[in-house]
Amino acid sequence: MSDIIRYETETRMSSAVVHNGTVYLAGLVGENGGDVAQQTRDALAEAERLLALAGSDKTRILRAQIWLADMADFAAMNAVWDDWVAPGHAPARATGESKLALPQFGVEIILTAAQA
């Protein structure tokens, strides 16, 4: 059985978990108060940091789930995402609308990646 490695573990959750060469990131949000584009940039910067911590990078992302508080922000989020995703390495992705944990959050990003 493979070990389970947890990063930045708190009472409720870990920021990243690795099992069997797969990296699972918790839902990532941006700083409070920014628009959806800025929140997306913040969340993706945090994703890069956590992926590196867990021995991976954005070229190894397998799956992305993106939740928007309002689908009217789809184009703004996509503009940032499209600039960020590594060319030729786009993951399987789903985007939906959902009420997020706090009203100031406009986007939450959940990623699964392979270790390098």
N, C-alpha and C positions, 0 to 999 in steps of 0.2 A: 504494500500500500504506500502511495506517495505521501510525503509530508505536506501539510498545509501551512503556508507561511502567510502571516497577516502583517500588514504595515499600517502604522498610525492607528492603532486600535484604541478605542474608547469604550465606555460602558455600552453604548448602543450599537456601534458599528465600527468597522475598519475601513480605512480609505481605499485600501487595495488588498486583495487576497489572491495568492498564487497556489494553484493545485495542478499537478500533472502537466506543467508547462503552459498553463493557461492563466492569464492575468485578468481578474475581474475588478473593475473599478466601481466604487460607489457612485451614486448620482452626484454630478458636479454642477455647481451653480456659480454665477459670477458675483462680484461685489454688489452689495445693496445700492440701489439708487441709479445705476447705469441703465441705459436703454438696452434692448435685446441684443443689438450688435456688440456692445461693450461687454455685456454679460457672457455672450458666446465666446468672445476673445478671452475673457478671464477664465472661463471654464476649460477651454481648450489649452490654455497655458498650464493650468493645474493638471490637466490630463497628461501633458508631456512630462511634467515633473514626476508624477506618480508612475507613469510607464517606465521612465528611466530608473526610478527607485526599485521597481520590480523586475528590471532586466529586460525591458522591451522598448519599443518606440512606435511612433505613429505609422510607420510602414508595416507594422505587424498587427494592426487592428483588424479583427475579424468581423465584429458586429457593433453597430451603434444604435442606441435607442435615444431619440430626442423628444422631449416633452416641451411643448410651448403652452404658456398660459392662454395665449390667443393666437389662433392660426393666421391672423392678419399680419403677424410678425414673421411668417414663413420665409418671405423673400429676404428680409434683413438678416435672419439667421443663416440662410443658405449662402448669401454673399460672403459672410465670414467663413463658413464651413468650406466653401469651394476654394477659397484662397489658402486655407490651412491644410486640407487633406493632401497627402503626398500623391503626386501624379502617378497614375498606374497602380495605386494601392487603395482605392476606394473600398471601404468595407460594405458588407450587407448592412442596410440601414432602414429604420422605420422612424417616422415622425408622426406624432399625434398631439392632440390638444388635451390638456388636463389641468385641473386646479392643482397648483403646486403648494408646497408646505407653508410658504409665507407669501403674502400678497405682493411683496416687492420683487419676487423672482419671476422673470419672464421666460426663462429657459432652464432646463435641466438635462444634462447629457450623461448617458450611461454607456461605458465602453467595455468590450471584451477583446483581449488581444493575446497573441502567442508570445511566449518569451523568445528572445533572440538566441 
